[in-house]
Amino acid sequence: MFGVVPSVVLGGIATLIVVGVTAVAAPKLRTLNLDPRLHPAELVAAGEDPSL
């Protein structure tokens, strides 16, 4: 339809637009830390092994 190069360029632009909209719509995501090692008490309460 477009070719390889235009598809890659448009895909990259679309990705940047999605990231920008998400950053504006949900700014708390920028500071979200998903590292489970930082919250071992929550893992123990849930019955999981915090040493993983």
C-alpha positions as CSV (number, residue, x, y, z in Angstrom):
1,M,0.0,0.0,0.0
2,F,2.6,2.6,1.1
3,G,5.9,0.7,0.9
4,V,8.4,-0.2,3.5
5,V,10.0,3.1,4.2
6,P,6.8,5.2,4.5
7,S,5.2,2.5,6.6
8,V,8.1,2.5,9.1
9,V,8.1,6.3,9.2
10,L,4.4,6.6,9.7
11,G,4.5,3.8,12.3
12,G,7.2,5.7,14.2
13,I,5.2,9.0,14.0
14,A,2.1,7.2,15.2
15,T,4.0,5.7,18.2
16,L,5.3,9.1,19.2
17,I,1.8,10.6,19.0
18,V,0.4,7.8,21.2
19,V,3.2,8.3,23.7
20,G,2.7,12.0,23.8
21,V,-1.1,11.8,24.2
22,T,-0.6,9.2,27.0
23,A,1.9,11.4,28.8
24,V,-0.5,14.3,28.7
25,A,-3.6,12.3,29.6
26,A,-2.0,10.2,32.4
27,P,1.0,12.1,33.9
28,K,1.2,9.7,36.9
29,L,2.4,7.0,34.6
30,R,5.7,8.8,34.3
31,T,6.5,8.2,38.0
32,L,5.0,4.7,38.2
33,N,7.6,2.2,39.5
34,L,6.6,-1.4,38.7
35,D,9.7,-3.0,40.4
36,P,8.3,-5.6,42.8
37,R,11.5,-5.5,44.9
38,L,10.5,-2.1,46.2
39,H,7.3,-3.3,47.7
40,P,8.2,-6.6,49.6
41,A,5.5,-6.1,52.3
42,E,2.8,-6.2,49.7
43,L,4.2,-9.4,48.2
44,V,4.3,-11.1,51.6
45,A,0.7,-10.1,52.3
46,A,-0.3,-11.6,49.0
47,G,1.5,-14.8,49.8
48,E,4.2,-14.4,47.2
49,D,7.9,-14.9,47.7
50,P,9.6,-11.4,47.9
51,S,13.1,-12.9,47.1
52,L,12.2,-13.4,43.4
